[in-house]
Amino acid sequence: MFRMTRSGMQLEADAPSWSLAREVIHQRASELGVAGMRCGGPDAGGFGGSGTPEFGFGDYAGTALAYFDDHRYLAMANSLPQISNLSLNQQSGLLTFDYLDAEGDFPLTMEFVDAGGNSFSPQPLSLDYSQSVSYSVLISPVPKQGELRVSDNDIDLVTIPWEWVSNSDPGTVPAALNCRMPNPLRPSEAPWRLSLDGLGKGLLKLEVFNLRGQNLGSIASRECNSPRLELTWDGRLNGQRLGSGLYLLRISQGNSLREQRFIIQK
């Protein structure tokens, strides 16, 4: 409904678009002798124009008010965000995945809900949504079933079910990468021991990121042919010792990926 009031007279038009309502109001204004009043606004397609009333010379003799009832915003089609590399480690409870949106929209809804209705909020490792953003969250207790829910407009909801498959079930999957290390890490106790298992054959990388998603350097990058590996690290990357703070350790080998947060605390 569009309405216009001038000098105590109210003109109304119930039309599907502003352009049609404008014609109706203009015709009624002429019939009532209200000369010179005109309004600019969106065109018939719903876009363009200022949406601001305009007044002719004769209208300055008296006050006038124009306002809109039931004004609608027409949004263009939205592309749904894409979720990939969803993984939940049964030992640590770390849920990780990658988020990508074609328009670069950040998620308004982002939660993992287990079968009992408990909700967990994954956190991004970067705020640059022009590219893929990695998310992670620790879940305890670790569920057997759950669902990831994501929306970039609070209207279209992307839901991704997740279910744990036991290694004793048919179609056994390889053991997930796992890393045991002290947490927090204290420089007085360096070097620290890192125990890795669930490894396969191929190039193994251990990289450290800050919470802005910046790659600070590699702890190790080497070929590995054993399911287990012991490493030591003194807290240095590229010859520089890391300061106190929260960091992300990313372990990758082939298609296997594990991410876990750790703290350096002096």
Secondary structure as UniProt FT lines:
FT   STRAND          2..6
FT   TURN            7..8
FT   STRAND          9..13
FT   HELIX           18..31
FT   TURN            32..33
FT   TURN            35..36
FT   STRAND          37..39
FT   TURN            44..45
FT   STRAND          53..55
FT   HELIX           57..61
FT   STRAND          64..68
FT   STRAND          82..88
FT   TURN            90..92
FT   STRAND          94..100
FT   TURN            102..103
FT   STRAND          109..114
FT   TURN            115..116
FT   STRAND          119..120
FT   STRAND          123..124
FT   TURN            129..130
FT   STRAND          133..138
FT   STRAND          145..151
FT   STRAND          158..163
FT   TURN            167..168
FT   STRAND          178..180
FT   HELIX           187..189
FT   STRAND          192..197
FT   STRAND          202..209
FT   TURN            211..212
FT   STRAND          215..224
FT   STRAND          228..233
FT   STRAND          236..237
FT   TURN            238..239
FT   STRAND          240..241
FT   STRAND          245..253
FT   TURN            254..255
FT   STRAND          256..264
//
